[in-house]
Amino acid sequence: MKYPIFLFAVVFSLASCQKEKIDPLHEITVDSVFVNRIYVPGNSIIREVDYDDIVIRFKFSEPVDTLHFNRERLFITGASEPSYTYRFDKNLRYLSLIPDSPLSPFSVYRLMFDQGSNLGGFIYNNYTFTFRTRLDPSPKFPEISEDSLLTLVQKKTFGYFWDYAHPVSGLARERYGSGETVTSGGSGFGLMALIVGIERGFITREEGFERVSRIVSFLSRPETDRFYGAFPHWLNGTSGKVIPFSFNDNGGDLVETAFLMQGLITVREYFKDGTAAEKEMCNSITALWEAVDWNWYRRQDQNLLYWHWSPDRDWVMNMGVSGWNEALIVYVLAASSPTHSIPSVVYTSGWARNGAYPMVNNKTFYNIQLPLGPDIGGPLFFAHYSFLGLDPRNLSDQYASYWSQNVNHSRINHAYCTANPRGYAGYADNCWGLTASDIPNGYSASSPSNDLGVIAPTAALSSFPYTPEESMKALKFFYYTIGDKIWGQYGFYDAFSLSAGWFATSFLAIDQGPIICMIENHRTGLLWDLFMSAPEIQAGLDKLGFTY
């Protein structure tokens, strides 16, 4: 009879312990959480956490029963599944977690303290937050000289226009993966890149001439679409037929045509004193250039050039080309045309708006005066596309010194990213550059007034002539620090966002081209010297009142 009494006592005792262990009326709450002494609100995201040295500390609303800690309700998930060591403080109100090994750099982790019985009571509301570890600052590639690094970037970027050019026309594909779609403006940049490739020894002069000749022959064919001499934004690289850029944009694009002509004229000046075959090709370039009817795009002799015309949509796009933006080269070429030249009043009234904003600005941002354009400066391609050939170093007119304009625009962009008023992760003295590029799930013309947290390498790298020190810092950061994420087959991928943990895998002709061309202008002035040597360009600049 003694055994049943003893068993009853044991069962009663165990039941009493169990009741104390899981008492649902005893609520325990997580009062606060700190990661490396930084307070973390629940359901928040924190960044730049040290992956190599991290302590996560929980504070509870009251002392807890450490003997009843259920580790299965507290876990960290992410790029790796870290194990951790834990300890409680002597007052039993703090729990510290220390990962047993370093976490993965620049990776997202999620910590959850799940609801349920734990620590001698019951946690009714789970506590969760997300954190991203910082970048690994160690170099991802062996260090080389600055000069060698510039050459490497140019050579890799050149591959986009050489190896990835359309196999029939030789023109630049609009972007990696665009198949038959080639771009007229991007091909103008690509033509200039071919000259750089010859001069840098990436290809021979004979190889370069064969490619350029193929492009010129394709553009000159009767079956290749032109609209009063102007090319469409996009073409089919095999047939030469227009590929609509949008529903109404299925005809001539004067701005893209200007970028193409800038490249063709530069090529002509390079080959004009060469062999008989090279001279014949140059004559074909001149014919293409002189066929552009700039006056047609005045839309019945208005003092304004229009961006688009279509044979079946007419002028429905209704987009005038007015400054300040990327299109200065349009008016310079229109004034320079030997066959369809515009009067200078079209420039002063149409492009320059007679000096009205947003042509002339002259306000100060970050203690830097901005001569032209929208406040805080627009996207940096404004300082690039027209100036691959048009030399800004001594270029001035009644509205601005264009060297001061482009230098100050670039410096403001750099200063804005360094100040980082919107608090985006990664923005810094060595990580800057806002311009048009791919963004997560889309495309946008980023600028200080349209900042989505996306940096495009082309912005800082194509600004080398204007901000050599700041651009070199950016180049080293892009290549050495995050090159494992943004360095690919044809140089730097289009864009990235350290805030979003997003890295593009795309290459775009209009972003790759300025990199190789503007780095070359920074190093030697090659493309500037060639384009500016064209007698028509000099006559056009004189006509518009420029000094150069």
C-alpha positions in Angstrom: 0.0 0.0 0.0 3.0 2.4 0.4 3.9 2.3 -3.3 0.6 3.9 -4.7 0.8 6.6 -2.1 4.3 7.4 -3.1 3.4 7.4 -6.9 0.5 9.8 -6.2 2.9 12.1 -4.4 5.3 12.1 -7.3 2.6 12.7 -10.0 1.2 15.5 -7.9 4.6 17.1 -7.5 5.3 16.9 -11.3 1.9 18.4 -12.1 2.7 21.3 -9.8 6.1 21.9 -11.5 4.5 21.7 -14.9 1.9 24.3 -13.9 4.6 26.7 -12.8 6.5 26.1 -16.0 3.7 26.9 -18.5 1.5 29.2 -16.5 -0.5 30.9 -19.3 -1.4 33.7 -17.0 2.2 34.7 -16.5 2.9 36.9 -19.6 6.5 37.6 -20.6 7.2 40.3 -23.1 10.3 41.3 -25.0 10.9 44.8 -23.8 13.6 45.8 -26.3 16.3 44.4 -28.5 19.8 45.8 -29.3 22.1 44.7 -32.1 25.7 45.7 -31.2 24.2 48.3 -28.8 21.9 49.8 -31.5 18.2 49.7 -30.6 16.0 47.7 -33.0 12.3 48.3 -33.1 10.1 45.2 -33.8 9.4 44.4 -37.4 12.2 46.7 -38.6 15.1 46.4 -40.9 18.6 47.4 -39.9 21.7 47.5 -42.1 25.4 47.6 -42.0 25.6 45.1 -39.2 29.2 43.8 -38.6 29.1 40.2 -39.9 32.3 39.3 -38.0 31.5 40.6 -34.6 27.8 40.7 -33.6 25.9 40.5 -30.3 22.1 40.5 -30.2 20.7 41.4 -26.7 17.1 40.9 -25.6 15.7 42.8 -22.6 12.6 41.2 -21.0 9.8 42.9 -19.0 10.8 41.1 -15.9 13.3 38.5 -14.6 12.8 35.1 -16.4 13.3 31.5 -15.5 16.4 30.6 -17.4 16.0 26.9 -16.7 12.9 26.8 -18.9 14.5 28.6 -21.9 13.2 27.0 -25.1 15.9 27.6 -27.7 13.6 26.2 -30.5 11.5 29.3 -30.3 14.4 31.7 -30.9 16.1 31.3 -34.3 18.1 33.2 -37.0 17.5 32.4 -40.7 19.2 33.8 -43.8 22.1 33.3 -46.1 23.5 30.8 -43.7 21.9 29.0 -40.7 24.1 30.2 -37.8 24.4 28.4 -34.6 24.8 30.6 -31.5 25.9 30.7 -28.0 23.6 32.3 -25.4 24.0 33.7 -21.9 21.7 35.5 -19.4 22.9 38.3 -17.2 22.9 37.9 -13.4 19.6 39.8 -13.0 17.9 37.4 -15.4 16.5 40.2 -17.5 18.9 40.2 -20.4 19.6 37.4 -22.9 22.6 37.8 -25.3 23.1 35.8 -28.5 26.5 35.5 -30.0 26.9 33.6 -33.4 29.5 30.9 -33.1 31.1 31.9 -36.4 31.0 35.0 -38.7 27.9 35.5 -40.7 28.0 36.0 -44.5 28.9 39.5 -45.7 26.2 41.7 -47.2 23.5 39.2 -46.6 20.0 39.3 -45.2 19.1 37.6 -42.0 15.8 37.4 -40.0 15.6 36.8 -36.3 12.4 35.6 -34.7 11.6 35.1 -31.0 8.4 33.1 -31.5 5.4 33.2 -29.3 4.6 30.3 -26.9 5.6 28.9 -23.6 9.1 30.0 -22.7 11.3 31.2 -19.8 8.7 30.2 -17.1 5.8 31.9 -18.7 4.1 32.6 -22.0 5.2 35.0 -24.8 2.0 36.1 -26.6 3.5 38.3 -29.3 6.4 37.2 -31.4 9.3 39.6 -31.9 11.0 39.7 -35.3 13.3 41.9 -37.3 15.5 41.7 -40.3 19.1 42.8 -40.6 21.7 43.0 -43.4 25.3 42.5 -42.7 27.8 45.0 -44.0 30.0 44.6 -47.1 33.3 42.7 -47.0 35.8 45.5 -47.5 38.6 43.2 -48.6 39.7 43.6 -52.3 38.0 41.1 -54.6 40.7 41.3 -57.3 44.4 41.8 -57.2 45.4 45.5 -57.0 46.8 47.0 -60.2 48.0 50.5 -61.1 45.3 53.2 -61.7 46.4 53.4 -65.3 46.1 49.7 -65.8 42.7 49.7 -64.1 41.4 52.4 -66.5 42.6 50.3 -69.5 41.0 47.2 -68.1 37.7 48.9 -67.7 37.9 50.3 -71.2 38.8 46.9 -72.7 36.1 45.0 -70.9 33.5 47.6 -71.8 34.7 47.6 -75.4 33.7 44.0 -75.6 30.0 45.0 -75.5 30.4 46.9 -78.8 32.8 44.4 -80.4 31.8 40.9 -79.3 28.1 41.6 -78.6 27.4 43.8 -81.7 24.6 42.6 -84.0 26.1 40.0 -86.3 24.5 41.4 -89.5 24.6 45.1 -89.1 27.4 45.5 -86.7 25.3 48.0 -84.7 25.0 48.0 -80.9 22.3 46.0 -79.4 20.1 48.1 -77.2 20.9 46.0 -74.1 22.2 42.6 -73.3 19.6 40.1 -74.4 17.7 42.5 -76.8 18.3 40.1 -79.8 17.4 41.9 -83.0 16.8 45.3 -81.4 19.7 47.7 -82.1 19.9 51.3 -80.9 20.8 54.3 -83.1 22.1 56.5 -80.4 24.0 53.7 -78.6 25.5 52.7 -81.9 26.9 56.3 -82.2 28.6 55.8 -78.9 29.7 52.4 -80.1 31.3 53.8 -83.2 33.4 56.1 -81.1 34.3 53.1 -78.8 35.7 51.3 -81.9 38.1 54.2 -82.5 39.2 53.9 -78.9 39.6 50.2 -79.4 41.9 50.7 -82.3 44.0 53.3 -80.5 44.3 51.2 -77.4 45.3 48.1 -79.4 42.2 46.1 -78.5 41.7 45.5 -82.3 43.7 46.4 -85.4 42.9 49.4 -87.6 41.9 46.9 -90.3 39.5 45.1 -88.0 38.0 48.4 -86.9 37.6 49.6 -90.4 35.9 46.4 -91.5 33.4 46.8 -88.7 32.7 50.5 -89.2 32.4 49.9 -93.0 29.8 47.2 -92.4 27.8 49.6 -90.1 28.0 52.4 -92.6 26.9 50.2 -95.5 23.9 48.9 -93.5 22.8 52.4 -92.5 23.1 53.5 -96.2 20.9 50.8 -97.6 17.6 52.0 -99.2 15.7 49.4 -97.1 17.0 50.7 -93.8 14.4 53.0 -92.4 15.0 56.7 -92.3 12.5 59.6 -91.9 13.7 62.7 -93.7 17.2 61.5 -93.1 16.7 60.8 -89.4 16.9 57.3 -88.0 14.4 55.7 -85.5 15.4 55.1 -81.9 15.4 51.3 -82.4 16.0 49.3 -85.6 15.9 45.7 -86.5 19.6 44.7 -86.8 18.9 42.4 -89.7 16.2 44.1 -91.8 16.9 47.7 -90.9 13.2 48.3 -90.2 12.0 50.4 -87.4 11.1 48.8 -84.1 8.7 51.2 -82.3 10.2 52.6 -79.1 6.6 53.2 -78.0 3.2 53.1 -79.7 3.5 56.6 -81.2 7.3 56.6 -81.4 7.7 54.6 -84.6 9.5 57.1 -86.9 12.4 59.5 -86.8 14.1 60.3 -83.5 16.2 63.5 -83.9 18.1 63.2 -80.6 19.1 59.6 -81.2 20.1 60.5 -84.7 22.3 63.3 -83.4 24.1 60.8 -81.1 24.6 58.6 -84.2 25.8 61.4 -86.3 28.2 62.5 -83.6 29.8 59.1 -83.8 29.8 58.9 -87.6 31.5 62.3 -87.9 34.1 61.3 -85.4 34.8 58.1 -87.4 35.0 60.1 -90.6 37.6 62.4 -89.2 39.6 59.4 -88.0 39.7 57.6 -91.4 39.5 60.5 -93.8 43.2 60.6 -94.8 43.5 56.8 -95.1 43.3 54.3 -97.9 41.0 54.6 -100.9 38.5 52.3 -99.3 38.6 54.3 -96.1 38.0 57.5 -98.0 35.1 56.0 -99.9 33.5 55.0 -96.6 34.0 58.5 -95.3 32.2 59.8 -98.4 29.3 57.5 -97.4 29.3 58.9 -93.9 29.1 62.4 -95.3 26.1 61.4 -97.4 24.3 60.1 -94.3 25.1 63.2 -92.4 24.0 65.6 -95.1 20.8 63.7 -95.7 19.4 64.6 -92.2 16.7 67.3 -92.8 17.0 69.2 -89.6 14.6 71.9 -90.9 11.9 69.3 -91.4 12.0 68.7 -87.7 11.2 72.4 -87.1 7.6 71.4 -87.8 6.8 74.1 -90.4 9.6 76.4 -89.7 9.0 77.0 -85.9 11.9 78.3 -83.9 12.1 74.9 -82.1 13.3 71.4 -83.1 11.0 68.5 -82.4 12.2 65.2 -81.1 10.0 62.8 -83.2 8.1 62.5 -86.5 6.3 59.5 -87.8 4.7 59.0 -91.3 1.5 57.6 -89.8 1.5 59.4 -86.3 2.8 62.7 -87.7 3.8 65.0 -84.8 1.6 63.4 -82.2 4.5 62.9 -79.8 4.7 66.8 -79.7 8.0 66.8 -77.8 10.1 69.9 -78.4 13.9 69.7 -77.8 14.6 72.4 -75.2 17.4 72.8 -72.7 18.9 72.1 -70.4 19.2 68.3 -70.9 21.3 65.9 -72.9 20.5 67.3 -76.4 22.8 70.2 -76.9 24.5 68.2 -79.7 21.2 68.3 -81.7 21.3 72.0 -82.1 25.0 72.1 -82.8 24.6 69.5 -85.6 21.5 71.2 -87.0 23.4 74.5 -87.2 26.4 72.7 -88.7 24.6 70.9 -91.5 25.9 71.9 -95.0 22.5 71.0 -96.5 19.7 71.7 -94.0 21.1 74.2 -91.5 18.9 75.9 -89.0 19.1 79.7 -88.3 20.6 80.7 -85.0 17.3 82.0 -83.7 16.1 78.3 -83.4 18.9 77.8 -80.9 18.4 80.9 -78.8 14.6 80.7 -78.8 14.0 77.0 -79.0 16.9 75.3 -77.2 18.0 78.1 -74.8 14.6 79.5 -74.1 16.3 82.9 -74.3 17.9 82.1 -71.0 14.8 81.2 -69.1 14.8 78.5 -66.4 15.5 75.6 -66.6 18.1 76.6 -69.2 19.9 79.1 -67.0 20.0 78.4 -63.3 23.1 79.9 -61.5 21.9 78.9 -58.1 24.2 77.4 -55.6 23.9 73.8 -54.2 26.4 72.3 -51.7 28.3 75.6 -52.2 28.7 74.9 -55.9 27.2 77.1 -58.5 25.1 75.4 -61.2 25.1 77.4 -64.4 22.4 75.5 -66.3 19.6 73.0 -65.7 17.2 71.9 -63.0 17.9 72.6 -59.3 20.5 70.3 -57.7 21.3 69.0 -61.2 19.5 66.5 -63.4 20.8 63.0 -64.2 24.5 63.0 -65.0 24.0 61.8 -68.6 23.3 65.5 -69.3 27.0 66.0 -68.9 27.9 62.9 -71.1 25.9 62.2 -74.2 26.4 65.4 -76.1 30.0 65.7 -74.9 31.5 62.4 -76.1 32.6 64.4 -79.2 31.7 68.0 -78.4 34.7 69.3 -76.4 33.5 71.3 -73.4 37.0 72.3 -72.2 37.0 75.7 -73.9 33.4 75.8 -75.0 31.3 78.8 -74.0 28.5 80.9 -75.3 26.2 83.7 -73.8 24.7 81.2 -71.4 27.5 79.3 -69.8 31.0 77.9 -69.8 30.3 74.3 -70.6 33.3 73.1 -68.8 32.2 74.8 -65.6 28.7 73.5 -66.2 29.7 69.8 -66.5 32.3 70.0 -63.7 29.9 71.6 -61.3 27.0 69.4 -62.2 29.2 66.3 -61.5 30.5 67.8 -58.3 27.0 68.5 -57.0 26.0 65.0 -57.8 28.9 63.7 -55.9 28.3 66.1 -53.0 24.6 65.1 -52.8 25.5 61.4 -52.6 28.2 62.0 -50.0 25.7 64.0 -47.9 23.1 61.3 -48.5 20.1 63.3 -47.2 17.7 60.3 -47.7 19.9 57.9 -45.7 20.4 55.2 -48.4 22.9 52.5 -47.5 26.2 52.7 -49.2 26.1 56.3 -50.5 29.5 57.8 -49.7 32.5 59.8 -51.1 33.5 56.6 -53.0 30.1 55.3 -53.9 28.1 57.9 -55.9 26.6 58.6 -59.3 22.9 59.2 -60.2 21.8 59.0 -63.8 19.4 57.0 -66.0 19.7 53.3 -65.5 17.9 50.1 -64.7 16.3 50.0 -61.2 14.6 47.1 -59.4 11.7 46.1 -61.7 12.1 49.0 -64.1 14.1 52.0 -65.4 14.4 55.5 -64.2 16.4 58.7 -64.7 17.8 59.0 -61.3 19.0 62.4 -60.0 19.2 64.2 -56.6 15.5 65.2 -57.1 14.6 61.7 -58.2 16.7 59.5 -55.9 15.6 55.9 -55.6 18.7 54.6 -53.9 20.2 53.3 -57.1 23.8 54.0 -58.1 24.9 53.5 -61.8 28.6 53.1 -62.4 28.3 54.9 -65.7 27.5 58.1 -63.8 30.8 58.5 -61.9 33.0 56.7 -64.5 31.8 58.8 -67.4 32.5 61.9 -65.3 36.2 61.2 -65.2 37.1 64.3 -67.2 35.2 66.5 -64.7 35.9 64.8 -61.4 39.0 62.7 -61.8 39.7 62.2 -58.1 36.1 61.5 -57.1 35.7 59.2 -60.1 38.8 57.2 -59.3 37.6 56.6 -55.8 34.3 55.4 -57.1 36.1 53.1 -59.7 38.2 51.5 -57.0 35.2 50.9 -54.8 33.1 49.5 -57.7 36.0 47.2 -58.8 37.8 46.2 -55.6 35.0 46.3 -52.9 31.9 45.2 -54.8 33.4 43.9 -58.0 32.3 40.4 -57.1 28.8 41.6 -57.5 28.9 44.2 -60.3 31.8 43.2 -62.5 30.8 41.1 -65.5 31.6 40.0 -69.0 31.4 43.5 -70.5 32.6 45.5 -67.6 30.4 46.9 -64.9 26.7 45.9 -64.8 24.3 48.7 -65.2 23.4 49.6 -61.6 23.0 48.5 -58.0 21.3 49.4 -54.8 23.0 48.6 -51.5 19.9 49.7 -49.6 17.8 47.1 -51.4 20.5 44.5 -51.7 19.9 44.6 -55.5 22.5 44.3 -58.3 21.6 44.5 -62.0 22.8 41.8 -64.4 22.2 44.0 -67.4 24.4 46.0 -69.8 22.9 48.9 -71.8 24.6 50.4 -74.9 23.8 54.0 -73.8 25.5 53.4 -70.4 28.5 51.3 -71.5 29.4 53.7 -74.4 30.0 56.8 -72.3 32.3 54.9 -69.9 34.9 53.9 -72.5 34.6 57.2 -74.5 34.7 59.6 -71.6 37.6 57.7 -69.9 39.5 58.1 -73.2 38.7 61.8 -73.4 40.0 62.1 -69.8 43.2 60.3 -70.7 44.0 61.7 -74.2 41.2 63.9 -75.5 41.1 61.7 -78.6 37.4 61.8 -79.4 37.1 65.5 -78.6 40.0 66.3 -80.9 38.5 64.3 -83.8 35.0 65.6 -83.6 36.0 69.2 -83.2 38.3 69.0 -86.2 35.3 68.6 -88.5 35.1 71.9 -90.5 31.2 71.7 -90.5 31.2 71.6 -86.7 33.4 74.6 -86.4 31.2 76.5 -88.8 28.1 75.6 -86.8 29.6 76.6 -83.5 30.7 79.9 -85.0 27.1 80.4 -86.4 25.6 79.9 -82.9 28.1 82.3 -81.2 30.2 79.7 -79.4 33.9 80.2 -78.5 35.9 77.0 -78.4 
